[in-house]
Amino acid sequence: MNCSFLKLLYQIYVRLSAITKPVTLGVRVLLIRDEKVLLVKHSYQDLWFLVGGGMERNETLEEAARREAMEEAGATLGEMKLFGIYTNYIFGRSDHIVVFLCEDFTYTGEHDSEIEIVELLSMGALPKNTAPGIRRRIEEYRAGKEYSQFGKW
């Protein structure tokens, strides 16, 4: 599917979701290995993100994190820890994001059509187009912050 068309569809979805889903809950996972972080680039946005996404019906936070990691990066996760809970106010909605930390994982790089690229990147040399909230979470990790993080995305 044309990348420009996907970006347009994404913008329409975001604006409609402010009406249909004014409060959302999602997950992200900091997948860390040897001073590197696993990031993904979506087909509909020109930014790098942690793996993650929305929850499905009857799914726990942990199940959602594991499912998203598998779908977006072919990642199988070992032990996870809660890293923080954040809120993002964007496009008229309240988006709540639960971030997990996992340093024990394997990945194949296989991904669904939503993802263009999966890469294990140096935390000290993140791409310029790393999403700002993602960059802040990585900086918090590098600064040695443990759970009890909460606040704005």
C-alpha positions in Angstrom: 0.0 0.0 0.0 1.2 3.5 -0.8 3.1 5.1 2.2 1.5 8.5 1.6 -2.0 6.9 1.7 -1.1 5.1 4.9 0.0 8.4 6.5 -3.3 10.0 5.5 -5.3 7.1 6.9 -3.4 7.4 10.1 -4.1 11.1 10.5 -7.8 10.5 9.9 -7.8 7.7 12.5 -6.1 9.8 15.1 -8.6 12.6 14.7 -11.6 10.3 14.8 -10.3 8.5 17.8 -10.6 11.7 19.8 -14.3 11.3 19.5 -14.7 7.5 19.5 -12.0 6.7 22.1 -11.2 9.8 24.2 -9.3 7.8 26.7 -6.9 5.1 25.6 -4.5 2.6 27.2 -1.4 1.2 25.5 1.9 -0.4 26.2 5.5 0.1 25.2 8.6 -2.1 25.9 12.1 -0.8 26.4 14.1 -3.8 25.0 17.7 -3.2 26.1 20.8 -5.2 25.3 24.5 -4.1 25.5 23.7 -0.4 25.6 21.4 -0.8 22.6 17.6 -0.5 22.4 15.3 -2.2 19.9 13.3 0.4 18.0 10.8 0.1 15.2 9.8 2.5 12.4 6.1 2.4 11.3 5.0 2.5 7.7 2.7 5.5 8.5 5.0 7.7 10.6 8.5 8.9 10.0 9.6 8.4 13.6 11.3 5.6 15.6 9.4 4.0 18.5 9.7 1.4 21.2 7.6 -1.7 20.3 4.1 -1.4 21.6 0.6 -0.5 20.9 -3.0 -0.7 22.1 -4.6 -3.4 24.2 -7.1 -5.9 23.0 -10.2 -6.9 24.8 -9.7 -9.3 27.7 -5.9 -8.8 27.6 -3.6 -7.9 30.5 -0.9 -5.3 30.2 1.8 -7.9 30.2 0.0 -10.0 27.5 -0.4 -6.8 25.4 3.3 -6.0 25.7 4.4 -9.6 24.8 1.9 -9.7 21.8 3.1 -6.3 20.5 6.7 -7.3 20.8 6.1 -10.5 18.8 4.0 -8.7 16.1 6.3 -5.8 15.6 9.7 -7.3 16.0 9.4 -11.1 16.2 10.5 -10.7 19.9 10.1 -13.2 22.6 10.4 -11.6 26.0 11.8 -13.0 29.2 11.2 -11.3 32.6 9.7 -7.8 32.3 9.6 -5.0 34.9 7.3 -2.1 35.1 9.3 1.0 34.1 6.7 3.7 34.3 3.2 5.0 33.6 2.8 8.1 31.4 0.0 10.2 30.0 0.0 11.9 26.7 -2.6 14.6 25.8 -2.8 14.7 22.1 -5.4 15.4 19.4 -8.1 15.9 22.1 -7.7 12.6 23.9 -5.9 11.2 27.0 -3.5 8.5 26.0 -2.1 6.4 28.9 1.1 4.5 28.2 2.4 1.7 30.5 6.2 1.2 29.8 7.9 -2.1 30.6 11.6 -2.8 30.7 13.0 -6.1 29.4 16.7 -7.0 29.2 16.1 -10.7 28.5 14.7 -11.2 25.0 15.3 -12.7 21.6 14.1 -11.3 18.3 14.0 -12.3 14.6 13.2 -8.9 13.2 10.1 -10.4 11.5 7.2 -7.9 11.7 3.7 -7.2 10.5 2.9 -4.8 7.7 2.5 -1.9 10.2 6.3 -1.9 10.6 8.9 -0.9 8.0 12.2 -1.4 9.9 13.3 -3.1 13.2 16.7 -2.2 14.5 18.8 -2.6 17.6 20.4 0.8 17.9 22.9 2.4 20.2 21.3 4.4 23.0 24.1 6.9 22.7 23.4 7.6 19.0 19.7 7.5 18.5 18.3 8.6 15.1 17.3 12.3 15.0 13.7 11.2 14.2 13.3 9.2 17.4 9.9 10.1 18.9 10.4 12.7 21.7 8.6 10.6 24.4 10.6 7.5 23.4 13.8 9.5 23.6 12.9 10.7 27.1 12.2 7.1 28.3 15.6 6.0 26.9 17.3 8.9 28.6 15.6 8.0 31.9 16.8 4.5 31.6 20.4 5.6 30.9 20.2 7.9 33.9 19.5 4.8 36.1 15.9 5.6 36.9 14.0 2.6 38.1 10.2 2.2 38.3 8.1 4.8 40.1 8.3 7.0 37.0 5.1 8.6 36.1 4.0 11.8 34.4 3.5 13.3 31.0 4.8 11.4 28.0 
